[in-house]
Amino acid sequence: MTKKRVEIDGRNPFIPSLSPVCCTADLVLLFSVALGGLVAAVAALIAHL
């Protein structure tokens, strides 16, 4: 027996939300990791000199 359309379209907690708060938090996390990598690279260069 196939699932009803309501069961298929139900809210799935594993699919991220597209709300502005979630998108902003996603961007902050992404840029903080990139910034951390840049800071680590600059610190390594300064330590090497």
DSSP file (Angstrom, degrees, kcal/mol; ACC not computed):
  #  RESIDUE AA STRUCTURE BP1 BP2  ACC     N-H-->O    O-->H-N    N-H-->O    O-->H-N    TCO  KAPPA ALPHA  PHI   PSI    X-CA   Y-CA   Z-CA
    1    1 A M              0   0    0      0, 0.0     2,-0.1     0, 0.0     0, 0.0   0.000 360.0 360.0 360.0 132.2    0.0    0.0    0.0
    2    2 A T        -     0   0    0      1,-0.1     2,-0.1     0, 0.0     0, 0.0  -0.386 360.0-101.6 -79.1 157.7    1.4    3.4   -1.0
    3    3 A K        -     0   0    0      1,-0.1    -1,-0.1    -2,-0.1     2,-0.1  -0.450  37.2-108.6 -76.7 150.7    1.8    6.2    1.5
    4    4 A K     >  -     0   0    0     -2,-0.1     4,-1.6     1,-0.1     3,-0.4  -0.409  28.1-112.3 -73.6 156.5   -0.7    9.0    1.5
    5    5 A R  H  > S+     0   0    0      1,-0.2     4,-2.3     2,-0.2     5,-0.1   0.844 117.1  57.5 -58.7 -36.0    0.4   12.4    0.2
    6    6 A V  H  4 S+     0   0    0      1,-0.2     4,-0.4     2,-0.2    -1,-0.2   0.881 105.4  50.1 -64.9 -39.0    0.1   13.9    3.7
    7    7 A E  H  4 S+     0   0    0     -3,-0.4     3,-0.4     1,-0.2    -1,-0.2   0.865 112.3  47.4 -67.8 -35.9    2.6   11.3    5.1
    8    8 A I  H  < S+     0   0    0     -4,-1.6    -2,-0.2     1,-0.2    -1,-0.2   0.909 115.6  43.4 -71.4 -42.8    5.1   12.0    2.3
    9    9 A D  S  < S+     0   0    0     -4,-2.3    -1,-0.2    -5,-0.2    -2,-0.2   0.388  88.1 124.9 -86.0   3.6    4.9   15.9    2.6
   10   10 A G  S    S-     0   0    0     -4,-0.4     2,-0.3    -3,-0.4    -3,-0.1  -0.123  77.5 -78.1 -61.7 162.3    5.0   15.8    6.5
   11   11 A R        -     0   0    0      1,-0.0    -1,-0.2     2,-0.0    -2,-0.0  -0.455  44.7-158.6 -67.0 124.6    7.6   17.8    8.3
   12   12 A N    >   -     0   0    0     -2,-0.3     3,-1.4    -3,-0.1    -1,-0.0  -0.930   8.5-155.6-105.8 117.8   10.9   16.0    8.2
   13   13 A P  T 3  S+     0   0    0      0, 0.0    -1,-0.1     0, 0.0     4,-0.1   0.643  90.9  62.5 -69.6 -12.3   13.3   17.1   11.1
   14   14 A F  T 3  S+     0   0    0      2,-0.1    -3,-0.0    -3,-0.0    -2,-0.0   0.552  85.9  81.7 -90.1  -7.9   16.4   16.1    9.0
   15   15 A I  S <  S-     0   0    0     -3,-1.4    -3,-0.1     1,-0.0    -1,-0.0  -0.877  88.7-119.8 -97.3 122.2   15.7   18.5    6.2
   16   16 A P        -     0   0    0      0, 0.0     2,-0.1     0, 0.0    -2,-0.1  -0.228  25.8-114.0 -64.4 149.3   17.0   22.0    7.2
   17   17 A S        -     0   0    0     -4,-0.1     0, 0.0     1,-0.1     0, 0.0  -0.445   8.8-141.8 -79.4 154.0   14.6   24.9    7.3
   18   18 A L        +     0   0    0     -2,-0.1    -1,-0.1     4,-0.1     0, 0.0   0.059  53.6 135.7-103.1  24.1   14.8   27.8    4.9
   19   19 A S     >  -     0   0    0      1,-0.1     4,-2.3     4,-0.0     5,-0.2  -0.372  66.9-116.4 -70.3 153.7   13.9   30.4    7.5
   20   20 A P  H  > S+     0   0    0      0, 0.0     4,-2.5     0, 0.0     5,-0.2   0.846 114.7  55.3 -59.7 -35.0   16.0   33.6    7.5
   21   21 A V  H  > S+     0   0    0      2,-0.2     4,-2.5     1,-0.2     5,-0.2   0.926 109.7  45.8 -65.1 -43.2   17.4   32.9   11.0
   22   22 A C  H  > S+     0   0    0      2,-0.2     4,-2.4     1,-0.2    -1,-0.2   0.902 112.8  49.9 -66.8 -40.7   18.6   29.5    9.9
   23   23 A C  H  X S+     0   0    0     -4,-2.3     4,-2.2     2,-0.2    -2,-0.2   0.905 112.2  48.3 -64.2 -40.6   20.2   30.8    6.7
   24   24 A T  H  X S+     0   0    0     -4,-2.5     4,-2.5     2,-0.2    -2,-0.2   0.924 112.0  48.4 -65.3 -44.6   21.9   33.6    8.7
   25   25 A A  H  X S+     0   0    0     -4,-2.5     4,-2.4     1,-0.2    -2,-0.2   0.885 110.3  52.9 -62.5 -38.2   23.2   31.1   11.3
   26   26 A D  H  X S+     0   0    0     -4,-2.4     4,-2.2     2,-0.2    -1,-0.2   0.918 110.6  46.5 -62.6 -44.7   24.4   28.9    8.5
   27   27 A L  H  X S+     0   0    0     -4,-2.2     4,-2.8     2,-0.2     5,-0.3   0.896 110.9  52.3 -65.6 -40.6   26.4   31.8    6.9
   28   28 A V  H  X S+     0   0    0     -4,-2.5     4,-2.2     1,-0.2    -2,-0.2   0.931 111.5  46.5 -61.7 -45.4   27.8   32.8   10.3
   29   29 A L  H  X S+     0   0    0     -4,-2.4     4,-1.8     2,-0.2    -1,-0.2   0.907 113.4  49.3 -63.2 -41.7   29.1   29.2   10.9
   30   30 A L  H  X S+     0   0    0     -4,-2.2     4,-2.0     1,-0.2    -2,-0.2   0.941 114.7  42.9 -63.1 -48.4   30.5   29.0    7.4
   31   31 A F  H  X S+     0   0    0     -4,-2.8     4,-2.7     1,-0.2    -1,-0.2   0.814 110.0  56.9 -71.6 -29.5   32.4   32.3    7.5
   32   32 A S  H  X S+     0   0    0     -4,-2.2     4,-2.2    -5,-0.3    -1,-0.2   0.886 108.4  47.4 -68.3 -36.4   33.6   31.7   11.1
   33   33 A V  H  X S+     0   0    0     -4,-1.8     4,-2.0     2,-0.2    -2,-0.2   0.921 114.0  47.3 -67.5 -43.4   35.2   28.4    9.9
   34   34 A A  H  X S+     0   0    0     -4,-2.0     4,-2.0     2,-0.2    -2,-0.2   0.911 113.1  48.4 -64.1 -41.9   36.8   30.2    6.9
   35   35 A L  H  X S+     0   0    0     -4,-2.7     4,-2.6     1,-0.2    -1,-0.2   0.895 109.0  53.6 -65.4 -40.1   38.0   33.1    9.1
   36   36 A G  H  X S+     0   0    0     -4,-2.2     4,-2.3     1,-0.2    -1,-0.2   0.891 108.3  50.5 -60.9 -39.6   39.5   30.6   11.6
   37   37 A G  H  X S+     0   0    0     -4,-2.0     4,-2.1     2,-0.2    -2,-0.2   0.904 110.9  48.2 -64.6 -41.8   41.4   28.9    8.8
   38   38 A L  H  X S+     0   0    0     -4,-2.0     4,-2.5     2,-0.2    -2,-0.2   0.914 111.6  49.5 -65.4 -42.6   42.8   32.3    7.6
   39   39 A V  H  X S+     0   0    0     -4,-2.6     4,-2.6     1,-0.2    -2,-0.2   0.902 111.3  49.9 -62.9 -41.0   43.8   33.3   11.1
   40   40 A A  H  X S+     0   0    0     -4,-2.3     4,-2.1    -5,-0.2    -1,-0.2   0.892 110.7  49.6 -65.1 -39.3   45.5   29.9   11.6
   41   41 A A  H  X S+     0   0    0     -4,-2.1     4,-2.1     2,-0.2    -2,-0.2   0.912 112.6  46.5 -66.1 -42.4   47.4   30.3    8.3
   42   42 A V  H  X S+     0   0    0     -4,-2.5     4,-2.5     2,-0.2    -2,-0.2   0.902 112.0  51.2 -66.7 -40.2   48.5   33.8    9.2
   43   43 A A  H  X S+     0   0    0     -4,-2.6     4,-2.3     2,-0.2    -2,-0.2   0.887 109.9  50.2 -63.7 -38.0   49.6   32.7   12.6
   44   44 A A  H  X S+     0   0    0     -4,-2.1     4,-1.7     2,-0.2    -1,-0.2   0.896 111.2  48.8 -66.4 -40.1   51.6   29.8   11.1
   45   45 A L  H  X S+     0   0    0     -4,-2.1     4,-1.3     2,-0.2    -2,-0.2   0.909 112.3  47.7 -65.8 -41.3   53.3   32.2    8.7
   46   46 A I  H  < S+     0   0    0     -4,-2.5    -2,-0.2     1,-0.2    -1,-0.2   0.897 112.0  50.0 -67.2 -39.1   54.1   34.6   11.5
   47   47 A A  H  < S+     0   0    0     -4,-2.3    -1,-0.2     1,-0.2    -2,-0.2   0.826 107.9  54.7 -67.1 -30.8   55.5   31.8   13.6
   48   48 A H  H  <        0   0    0     -4,-1.7    -1,-0.2     1,-0.2    -2,-0.2   0.805 360.0 360.0 -73.4 -29.2   57.6   30.6   10.7
   49   49 A L     <        0   0    0     -4,-1.3    -1,-0.2    -3,-0.2    -2,-0.2   0.469 360.0 360.0 -79.1 360.0   59.3   34.0   10.3
